[in-house]
């Protein structure tokens, strides 16, 4: 599995279609190469059968990824390409979502994201009943908190939590981390923060910096020395976050926690 993140928002629709087509085309290419190697090797050889198996599996992957469908909160490459080719509101929503992701991963902190883009994406996502609409609530929440509007952040966080069932299990832990950190740091409601923390299930996809940040916030009540150690661990992990914009906001939160722990 490969992830590719654009550096800017120029001509995102066309570039993302090319990127989306890359996976299925790579699988189809491997199918052809594997089958040709199978034919080139002596009949009945073990290696020949191995290349035939590679060709068959690659062809199956090609078929699965090129067919437009949605499974478990994920859309296949074929589905994403079709959504972008259709034009109209669905393409507009997909493009806005890609734009927000691109800006954030490129280092635009949540407070500086275009609020009008969020409002428009929210409107289109609701209208289209898109399962990806829930991620707009996440951006709303992060942006409002980064701006210091705790009431607005709270509202969007609750919407994010309510819609969390539509998020794939491997990513759902982000919801509970965001909620636990917000209630511990911004609201200072530690009992509620711990309730959300108990729902968290670790995943390799989830940045360690955010896990350590929540652990630090929850430790402040009981053991400030351990909390300080977790803060330092979180700071060391910040460069490993793919979402550089979120990392900037988290860095500021860690500075607040460090001041309390001192």
C-alpha positions as CSV (number, residue, x, y, z in Angstrom):
1,X,0.0,0.0,0.0
2,X,1.4,3.4,-1.1
3,X,0.3,6.9,-0.1
4,X,1.2,9.9,-2.1
5,X,0.6,13.5,-1.0
6,X,0.8,16.5,-3.3
7,X,2.9,19.5,-2.4
8,X,0.4,22.1,-3.6
9,X,-3.2,22.5,-4.8
10,X,-2.6,23.3,-8.4
11,X,-4.7,21.2,-10.9
12,X,-5.5,18.8,-8.1
13,X,-8.3,17.0,-10.0
14,X,-6.1,15.9,-12.9
15,X,-3.1,15.0,-10.8
16,X,-5.2,13.0,-8.4
17,X,-6.8,11.1,-11.2
18,X,-3.4,10.2,-12.5
19,X,-2.3,9.1,-9.0
20,X,-5.5,7.1,-8.5
21,X,-4.9,5.2,-11.8
22,X,-1.3,4.4,-10.8
23,X,-2.2,1.5,-8.5
24,X,-4.5,-0.4,-10.9
25,X,-2.1,0.2,-13.8
26,X,0.9,-1.1,-11.7
27,X,-1.1,-4.2,-10.9
28,X,-2.0,-4.7,-14.6
29,X,1.7,-4.2,-15.6
30,X,2.8,-6.8,-13.1
31,X,0.2,-9.2,-14.4
32,X,1.6,-8.9,-17.9
33,X,5.3,-9.2,-16.7
34,X,4.5,-12.2,-14.5
35,X,2.6,-14.0,-17.3
36,X,5.3,-13.4,-19.9
37,X,8.0,-14.7,-17.5
38,X,5.9,-17.7,-16.9
39,X,5.7,-18.4,-20.6
40,X,9.5,-17.8,-21.0
41,X,10.5,-20.3,-18.4
42,X,10.6,-24.1,-18.9
43,X,7.2,-25.8,-18.7
44,X,6.4,-27.2,-15.3
45,X,9.2,-25.4,-13.4
46,X,8.6,-24.2,-9.9
47,X,9.7,-20.6,-10.7
48,X,7.4,-20.6,-13.7
49,X,4.4,-21.5,-11.6
50,X,5.4,-18.8,-9.0
51,X,5.3,-16.1,-11.7
52,X,2.0,-17.4,-12.9
53,X,0.6,-17.1,-9.4
54,X,2.0,-13.5,-9.2
55,X,0.3,-12.7,-12.5
56,X,-3.1,-14.1,-11.2
57,X,-3.0,-12.3,-7.9
58,X,-2.0,-9.1,-9.6
59,X,-4.8,-9.4,-12.0
60,X,-7.3,-9.9,-9.1
61,X,-5.9,-6.8,-7.4
62,X,-6.3,-4.9,-10.6
63,X,-10.0,-6.0,-10.9
64,X,-10.8,-5.2,-7.3
65,X,-9.2,-1.7,-7.4
66,X,-10.5,-0.6,-10.8
67,X,-14.2,-1.4,-10.1
68,X,-15.9,1.6,-8.6
69,X,-17.1,0.7,-5.2
70,X,-16.9,1.6,-1.5
71,X,-16.1,-0.8,1.3
72,X,-15.6,-0.1,5.0
73,X,-15.2,3.6,4.6
74,X,-12.7,3.3,1.8
75,X,-13.4,4.0,-1.9
76,X,-11.5,2.0,-4.6
77,X,-9.2,3.8,-7.0
78,X,-11.8,3.3,-9.7
79,X,-14.4,4.9,-7.6
80,X,-12.3,8.0,-6.8
81,X,-11.4,8.4,-10.5
82,X,-15.1,8.1,-11.5
83,X,-16.1,10.6,-8.9
84,X,-13.6,13.1,-10.3
85,X,-14.6,12.4,-13.9
86,X,-18.3,12.9,-13.4
87,X,-18.1,16.6,-12.8
88,X,-20.7,18.5,-10.8
89,X,-21.1,18.5,-7.1
90,X,-19.6,15.2,-6.4
91,X,-16.4,16.2,-8.2
92,X,-16.4,19.5,-6.4
93,X,-16.7,17.8,-3.0
94,X,-13.9,15.4,-3.8
95,X,-11.6,18.2,-5.0
96,X,-12.3,20.3,-1.9
97,X,-11.5,17.4,0.4
98,X,-8.3,16.7,-1.5
99,X,-7.4,20.4,-1.3
100,X,-7.9,20.4,2.5
101,X,-5.9,17.3,3.0
102,X,-3.1,18.7,0.8
103,X,-2.9,22.0,2.6
104,X,-2.8,20.4,6.0
105,X,-0.2,17.8,5.1
106,X,1.9,20.6,3.4
107,X,2.1,22.5,6.7
108,X,-0.9,24.8,6.8
109,X,-2.0,24.8,10.4
110,X,-5.8,24.3,11.1
111,X,-6.5,27.9,12.0
112,X,-5.3,29.0,8.6
113,X,-7.4,26.6,6.5
114,X,-9.9,28.4,4.4
115,X,-13.1,28.4,6.5
116,X,-15.3,29.0,3.4
117,X,-13.8,25.8,1.8
118,X,-14.9,23.9,5.0
119,X,-18.4,25.4,4.9
120,X,-18.8,24.5,1.2
121,X,-17.4,21.0,1.7
122,X,-19.7,20.5,4.7
123,X,-22.7,21.6,2.6
124,X,-21.9,19.3,-0.3
125,X,-21.0,16.4,1.9
126,X,-24.4,16.5,3.6
127,X,-26.2,17.0,0.3
128,X,-24.4,14.0,-1.3
129,X,-24.7,11.9,1.9
130,X,-21.0,11.2,1.4
131,X,-19.3,8.9,4.0
132,X,-16.3,11.3,3.8
133,X,-18.4,14.1,5.2
134,X,-17.3,13.1,8.8
135,X,-13.7,14.2,8.0
136,X,-14.9,17.8,7.4
137,X,-16.2,17.8,11.0
138,X,-12.6,16.9,12.1
139,X,-11.2,19.8,10.2
140,X,-13.8,22.2,11.6
141,X,-13.0,21.0,15.1
142,X,-9.2,21.4,14.7
143,X,-9.5,24.8,13.0
144,X,-11.9,26.2,15.7
145,X,-9.7,24.9,18.5
146,X,-6.5,26.3,16.9
147,X,-8.3,29.7,16.7
148,X,-9.3,29.5,20.4
149,X,-13.0,29.2,19.7
150,X,-13.7,26.4,22.3
151,X,-17.5,26.4,22.0
152,X,-17.3,26.0,18.2
153,X,-14.7,23.3,18.6
154,X,-16.8,21.5,21.1
155,X,-19.8,21.5,18.8
156,X,-17.9,20.0,15.8
157,X,-16.1,17.5,18.1
158,X,-19.4,16.1,19.2
159,X,-20.6,15.8,15.6
160,X,-17.2,14.1,14.8
161,X,-17.8,11.6,17.7
162,X,-21.4,10.9,16.6
163,X,-20.3,10.1,13.1
164,X,-17.3,8.1,14.1
165,X,-18.9,4.8,13.1
166,X,-18.5,5.6,9.4
167,X,-14.7,5.9,9.9
168,X,-12.6,2.8,9.2
169,X,-11.5,1.0,12.4
170,X,-7.8,1.6,11.7
171,X,-8.4,5.4,11.7
172,X,-11.2,5.6,14.3
173,X,-8.8,5.9,17.2
174,X,-8.1,9.5,16.0
175,X,-11.6,10.5,17.1
176,X,-11.0,9.3,20.6
177,X,-7.6,10.9,20.8
178,X,-8.9,14.2,19.6
179,X,-11.8,14.1,22.1
180,X,-9.6,13.0,25.0
181,X,-7.0,15.7,24.4
182,X,-9.7,18.4,24.0
183,X,-11.5,17.5,27.2
184,X,-8.3,17.2,29.2
185,X,-6.6,20.3,27.9
186,X,-9.3,22.8,26.7
187,X,-12.2,21.8,29.0
188,X,-10.2,20.3,31.9
189,X,-12.9,17.6,32.3
190,X,-10.6,14.7,33.1
191,X,-13.4,12.1,33.8
192,X,-14.8,12.7,30.3
193,X,-11.4,12.7,28.8
194,X,-10.6,9.3,30.3
195,X,-13.9,7.9,29.0
196,X,-12.9,8.8,25.5
197,X,-9.3,7.5,26.1
198,X,-10.7,4.1,27.1
199,X,-12.3,3.8,23.7
200,X,-9.0,4.2,22.0
201,X,-7.4,1.2,20.2
202,X,-3.8,1.7,19.0
203,X,-3.1,1.5,15.3
204,X,0.1,1.7,13.2
205,X,-1.6,4.5,11.2
206,X,-2.1,6.8,14.2
207,X,0.9,9.1,15.0
208,X,2.7,8.4,18.3
209,X,2.9,12.1,19.0
210,X,-0.8,12.3,19.5
211,X,-0.9,9.3,21.7
212,X,1.9,10.6,24.0
213,X,0.2,14.0,24.1
214,X,-3.1,12.5,25.5
215,X,-1.1,10.3,28.0
216,X,0.7,13.4,29.2
217,X,-2.5,15.4,29.6
218,X,-4.1,12.6,31.6
219,X,-1.0,12.2,33.8
220,X,-0.9,15.9,34.8
221,X,-3.4,15.3,37.7
222,X,-1.4,12.5,39.3
223,X,2.3,12.5,38.2
224,X,3.8,15.6,36.7
225,X,7.2,14.1,36.2
226,X,5.8,11.2,34.1
227,X,3.6,13.8,32.3
228,X,6.8,15.8,31.4
229,X,8.4,12.6,30.1
230,X,5.4,11.9,27.8
231,X,5.5,15.5,26.6
232,X,9.1,15.2,25.6
233,X,8.3,11.9,23.9
234,X,5.5,13.6,22.0
235,X,7.8,16.4,20.9
236,X,10.3,13.9,19.5
237,X,7.6,12.3,17.5
238,X,6.2,15.4,15.9
239,X,8.5,15.3,12.8
240,X,7.1,11.9,12.0
241,X,3.5,13.1,11.6
242,X,2.4,13.1,8.0
243,X,-0.1,16.0,8.8
244,X,2.4,18.8,9.3
245,X,-0.3,21.4,9.9
246,X,-1.8,19.3,12.7
247,X,1.7,18.9,14.0
248,X,2.1,22.7,14.3
249,X,-1.1,22.9,16.3
250,X,-0.1,20.0,18.5
251,X,3.3,21.5,19.2
252,X,1.5,24.6,20.7
253,X,-0.7,22.3,22.9
254,X,2.4,20.5,24.1
255,X,4.0,23.8,25.1
256,X,0.9,24.6,27.2
257,X,1.1,21.1,28.8
258,X,4.8,21.6,29.4
259,X,4.1,24.9,31.2
260,X,1.6,23.2,33.5
261,X,4.0,20.3,34.2
262,X,6.9,22.5,35.1
